[in-house]
Amino acid sequence: MYCNFKENAAEYIKQAVHEDDAGNYRKALTLYMSALEYLKVHLKYEKNPKIKEIVTEKFIDYLRRAEEIRAILDTGGSGPNLNNEAADAVRAKPKARSGDERDKEDPEKAKLKAGLDSVIIREKPNVRWNDVAGLESAKQALQEAVILPVKFPQFFTGKRKPWRAFLLYGPPGTGKSYLAKAVATEADSTFFSVSSSDLVSKWMGESEKLVSSLFQMARESAPSIIFIDEIDSLCGQRGEGNESEASRRIKTELLVQMQGVGKEDQKVLILAATNTPYALDKAIRRRFDKRIYIPLPDLKARQHMFKVHLGDTPHNLTEKDFEELAYKTDGFSGSDISVCVNEVLFEPVRKTWDAKFFRETSNGMWIPCEPNEEGAVNISLQELDAQGLASKILPPAITRADFDKILAKQKPTVSKADLEVHERFTQEFGEEG
């Protein structure tokens, strides 16, 4: 049955190419879209994986050409009067629109862009490169792609082009999203942070339009960065039994848009993160020219993380204490260490709440103490509060014993099996971060 769909698609493509070559763009677009509908049905029934891959690549090529023609028509090209040279110019340099023109744009496009407005990070997250522990290779690669092209465009001449698409992969909680926040802080670019929920719509055909609108907004706001968190939820392997038609269309649109990035869109960077790199569609994976493994933090990185998460909270830990804590947390992710420190931060509060003895300091503050300490008063937090001294009560400084208490019951969340999967992916497709 699908052979008829294949033959019909081939006939429409033949006619579309003929009209395309003749400059009859409106007719060509209609014919290309008809061909694509037949190709979609053909892909649905095709069982041979090699044929399916070839047809998919053709589908993407024709869809991309259809989008190029649509762009020509949207910018005023009407057909035979627009020669090939002019069409190329229109594709290479989309006309920048003024505010008045944007107000007059297609209401549907305006609605989609308004829906995506929330994904633009307008305030810097205030995470600096130095706040990211370790990951020197990943930070260097991102700086080469994000900072240098904006500050030193003269560095990128001839064949030297900045990286345009990064995939950050690794176990959960290793700092992939945190690294993206550092990029958003340090880069002098518009930062779009999206997840699958931002791009998936219940309305037929709207999801791929959202993807297209996202990239169009990024081009208009260039230099810009699109960060897609958990990209595997959008771009799983094609051909899976539970894959929907909407999912296929989103992936195809993303492929088309990413094809443009790095060719026409030199100032748009794609940054994506995933915990399950093998679940990512092969064609999408190939679009990322940099695939960087974000591993569990090493000893020095863990030591740095304890200090960063404690910040300026009062404590009496020494450098040796931090080093020993790093040794004790081998196998912990950055997220595990963050959870540990958050628990420890509340230990002084718990001690203060449960304390039966307090002493008054020289500056008039009350802190919990042992019964045998000089100046100890047998009084509770509630009694101090009843005396109107609530604002004068301070919790004690964090101690090494507080950390030992929490670590005694906390275990790492990343298994050896998880690590083996990511290390194998790195050997096949990635590079160390």
TIMI-719942 format. One line per 4 residues: number of its first residue (from 1); their letters; for each residue x, y, z of C-alpha. Coordinates in steps of 0.1 Angstrom, whole numbers, plus 2048, in hexadecimal, padded with zeros to 3 digits. Each point is the difference from the previous one (the first is absolute). Layout:
<sites>
NUM) a) X Y Z  ...
</sites>
This chain:
<sites>
1) mycn) 800 800 800  81C 818 809  80F 7FC 7DE  7E4 816 7F2
5) fken) 809 81A 819  824 7FE 7F5  7F7 803 7DC  7E8 81D 806
9) aaey) 81B 812 815  81A 7FB 7E4  7E8 80F 7E6  7F8 81F 816
13) ikqa) 825 805 806  808 7FE 7DB  7E6 81B 7FA  80B 815 81E
17) vhed) 825 800 7F5  7F5 80B 7DD  7EB 81D 80D  81C 809 819
21) dagn) 81A 802 7E4  7E8 815 7EC  7FC 818 81D  7DB 7F9 805
25) yrka) 803 7FE 825  7DC 800 80B  7F9 7E2 7EA  820 7EF 80B
29) ltly) 7F8 805 825  7DD 7F0 7FB  810 7E2 7EE  81B 7FB 819
33) msal) 7E7 800 81D  7EB 7E6 7ED  81F 7EB 7FB  809 802 824
37) eylk) 7DE 7F4 80B  804 7E1 7EA  823 7FB 80D  7F4 801 824
41) vhlk) 7E7 7E4 7F9  81B 7EC 7EE  817 803 81E  7E5 7F4 817
45) yekn) 7FD 7DF 7ED  823 7FA 7F4  811 7E3 813  823 800 7F1
49) pkik) 815 816 818  819 809 7E4  7E5 80C 7E8  7EF 812 81D
53) eivt) 820 813 808  805 80A 7DB  7DC 80B 7FD  802 813 821
57) ekfi) 81F 813 7F3  7EE 809 7E0  7E1 80B 814  816 818 814
61) dylr) 810 80E 7E1  7DE 806 7EF  7F2 80F 820  81D 817 803
65) raee) 7FC 80C 7DC  7DB 805 807  808 816 81E  819 814 7EB
69) irai) 7E6 806 7E6  7E7 80A 81A  81A 819 80E  804 80E 7DC
73) ldtg) 7DA 805 7FD  7FD 80E 823  81A 81B 7F7  7EE 80B 7E1
77) gsgp) 80D 7E8 7E5  7E2 7F8 7EA  80C 7E8 7E5  80E 802 7DD
81) nlnn) 80C 824 804  817 7F5 81C  820 7F1 7F1  816 7E6 811
85) eaad) 81A 81A 80A  7E6 815 811  7F2 7E1 811  822 7F7 80D
89) avra) 804 823 80E  7DF 7FF 811  808 7DE 810  823 80B 80C
93) kpka) 7F4 822 80E  7DD 800 80E  7F4 824 801  800 80F 823
97) rsgd) 7DD 80C 809  7F9 820 812  7E9 802 81F  7E3 80B 7EA
101) erdk) 805 7E3 7E8  801 7E8 81D  7DF 80E 80D  7F1 7F7 7DE
105) edpe) 80E 7DD 7FE  7EA 7E1 7FE  7EB 7FF 820  807 7DA 804
109) kakl) 826 806 7FF  7FC 81C 819  7EC 7E9 817  81B 7E5 7FE
113) kagl) 81C 819 807  7EC 80E 81D  7FD 7DD 80E  826 7FC 7FE
117) dsvi) 808 821 810  803 7F0 822  81D 7EA 7F5  816 81F 7FB
121) irek) 817 804 81E  800 826 805  812 801 821  823 7F0 803
125) pnvr) 800 7E1 817  820 80D 811  814 7E0 7FC  824 807 7F5
129) wndv) 819 7E8 7EF  813 7FF 821  7E0 7F3 812  800 7E1 7EA
133) agle) 818 7E7 810  817 7ED 7E8  7F4 7FA 7DD  81C 814 7F1
137) sakq) 7FE 7F1 7DE  7DB 807 7FD  804 824 80D  81B 806 7E7
141) alqe) 7EC 7F3 7E3  7E2 815 80A  815 81F 804  80E 7FA 7DD
145) avil) 7DD 7FE 7F3  7EE 81B 815  819 81B 80C  81B 802 7E5
149) pvkf) 7EA 804 7E1  7EE 81D 810  81E 812 80F  81A 7F7 7E6
153) pqff) 7EE 7F9 7DE  821 806 7EE  80D 7DE 80E  7E7 7EE 7EA
157) tgkr) 80A 805 7DC  805 7E8 7E3  7F8 7DC 80A  801 807 826
161) kpwr) 7DC 800 80B  7F2 7FF 824  7EE 7E0 80C  7DB 804 7FA
165) afll) 7F0 7E3 812  809 7F0 821  7F2 7E1 811  807 7FD 825
169) ygpp) 7FA 7DD 80D  807 7ED 820  7EF 7F2 81F  7E5 814 812
173) gtgk) 80C 81C 817  823 804 7F1  7FB 825 7F8  7F4 801 7DB
177) syla) 7E5 81A 807  817 812 818  819 804 7E4  7E5 80D 7EA
181) kava) 7F8 81B 81B  825 80A 7FF  7FE 804 7DA  7E0 815 805
185) tead) 812 816 819  821 804 7EE  7F4 803 7DC  7F6 822 7F1
189) stff) 7E4 7EE 7EE  7DA 7FB 802  7FB 7DF 813  7E2 7EA 7F8
193) svss) 7FB 7E4 81A  7E6 7E6 7F4  7F3 7DE 80A  7E9 7E7 7EF
197) sdlv) 7E2 80F 811  807 822 7EF  800 7F1 7DE  7E6 7E4 801
201) skwm) 7DC 80B 7F9  7E0 7EC 801  7F5 811 7DF  808 7EF 7E0
205) gese) 81D 80F 7ED  807 81B 81B  81F 7EF 80F  815 803 7E1
209) klvs) 7F4 824 7FC  80C 807 823  823 7F1 7F7  801 815 7E1
213) slfq) 7F5 820 813  81B 7F9 81B  81C 7FF 7E6  7F1 81F 7EE
217) mare) 800 813 821  824 7F5 806  80B 80D 7DE  7EF 821 805
221) saps) 810 804 822  823 7F4 7F5  819 7FB 80F  7EC 7E7 813
225) iifi) 801 7DE 811  7E4 7E6 800  804 7E8 81E  7EA 7E0 7FE
229) deid) 7FF 7ED 820  7F9 7DB 7FF  800 800 7DA  7FB 7DA 800
233) slcg) 7DB 805 80A  7FC 813 7E0  816 7ED 7E9  7FF 7DB 809
237) qrge) 809 7E5 7E7  7EA 800 7E1  7ED 7E0 7F9  7F8 7F8 824
241) gnes) 7DF 7F0 806  7F3 81C 816  80B 81C 7E9  7E4 817 7F6
245) easr) 7FB 813 7DF  804 821 813  821 7F4 80E  80D 7F7 7DD
249) rikt) 7F6 822 7F3  812 812 81D  820 7ED 7F9  7FE 807 7DB
253) ellv) 7FB 825 806  81C 801 819  817 7EF 7E7  7F6 819 7E5
257) qmqg) 806 81E 818  822 7F2 80C  80A 7FA 7DD  7FE 826 7FB
261) vgke) 813 807 820  825 801 7F7  7FA 808 7DC  7E9 81E 7FE
265) dqkv) 7FE 807 825  824 806 80B  7F5 812 820  7E8 7E6 80E
269) lila) 80E 7E6 817  7ED 7E0 809  807 7F2 823  7EE 7E0 80B
273) atnt) 802 7E9 81E  7F6 7DC 805  804 7E5 81B  7F9 7E4 7E6
277) pyal) 816 806 7E1  7F8 7DE 7F1  7DB 809 7FF  807 81D 7E9
281) dkai) 7F7 7FD 7DB  81F 7F9 7EB  7F9 81C 7E7  7FC 819 81C
285) rrrf) 820 7F3 811  813 806 7E0  7F5 824 7FF  814 807 820
289) dkri) 824 806 7F5  80C 800 824  7F4 7E4 817  80F 805 823
293) yipl) 7FE 7E8 81D  7F9 810 821  80C 7E6 81A  7FD 7FE 825
297) pdlk) 816 81A 811  823 7F7 809  811 805 822  809 825 7FB
301) arqh) 7DE 807 7F1  7EE 7F1 81E  816 814 818  7F7 820 7ED
305) mfkv) 7DB 7F7 800  7FE 7FD 826  80F 823 803  7E9 80F 7E5
309) hlgd) 7E0 7F1 80F  80A 80B 823  807 823 7F4  803 81A 81C
313) tphn) 7EB 7EB 819  813 800 821  815 7E0 805  820 7F5 810
317) ltek) 80C 7E7 7E6  825 801 7F6  810 7F9 7DE  808 7DD 80D
321) dfee) 7DB 7FA 808  7F5 80A 7DD  81B 7E8 7F1  7F4 7E3 816
325) layk) 7DB 807 7F7  80A 7FE 7DB  811 7DE 807  7E1 7F3 812
329) tdgf) 7E9 809 7E3  811 7ED 7E4  7E4 7F7 7E7  7E9 81D 80A
333) sgsd) 7F2 816 7E5  7FF 826 803  7DB 7FC 809  808 7E7 81C
337) isvc) 818 819 80F  7E7 81C 7FD  7E6 7EB 813  819 7F7 81A
341) vnev) 80A 824 807  7DB 80B 800  7FA 7E7 81C  81E 80B 813
345) lfep) 7F5 825 7FE  7E2 7F7 815  813 7EE 81B  808 820 814
349) vrkt) 7DB 809 7FD  7F6 7DE 80E  819 804 81C  7F3 822 809
353) wdak) 7DC 7F3 800  808 7E3 817  818 813 817  7FA 801 825
357) ffre) 81D 817 809  80A 822 7F0  81A 819 808  802 825 7F8
361) tsng) 81D 80D 7EC  813 821 804  7EB 810 7E5  7DF 7F7 811
365) mwip) 7F7 7E2 7EA  7F5 7DE 80E  80E 7DF 7F2  7FA 7DC 80B
369) cepn) 81B 7F1 816  809 7E2 817  7F4 800 824  824 802 80D
373) eega) 80A 81E 7EB  807 821 812  7E1 816 800  7E8 7E4 7F7
377) vnis) 7DC 807 808  7E6 7E5 803  7E6 80E 7E7  7F0 7F5 7E0
381) lqel) 7FB 811 7DE  7DB 804 807  807 811 822  819 818 7F0
385) daqg) 7E6 808 7E6  7E5 807 81B  818 819 80F  802 813 7E0
389) lask) 823 7F4 7F7  7F8 7EE 7DF  815 818 7EB  81D 7FB 818
393) ilpp) 803 7DA 7FB  81B 7F2 7E9  806 7DC 7F5  824 7F2 806
397) aitr) 81A 7FD 7E4  800 7E1 7EA  819 7E6 80C  811 7E2 7F0
401) adfd) 7EB 7EA 817  7E0 80D 7EE  80E 7F3 7DF  80A 7DF 80F
405) kila) 7DC 7FB 80D  7F0 807 7DF  819 7EC 7EB  7FB 7E1 816
409) kqkp) 7DD 7FC 7F2  804 80E 7DC  80A 7EA 7E2  809 80A 7DD
413) tvsk) 7E4 7FF 7E7  813 7F7 7E0  807 7DA 7FC  81E 7F0 7F0
417) adle) 7E9 7F3 7E4  7F6 824 7F8  825 80B 7FE  809 7E2 7E9
421) vher) 7E5 80B 7E7  80D 823 7FE  824 7F5 7FE  7F7 7E8 7E3
425) ftqe) 7EE 81D 7EE  81F 816 805  816 7E5 7F0  7E8 7FE 7E2
429) fgee) 7F4 823 7FA  80C 81A 81A  81D 810 811  80B 806 824
433) g) 7F4 820 810
</sites>
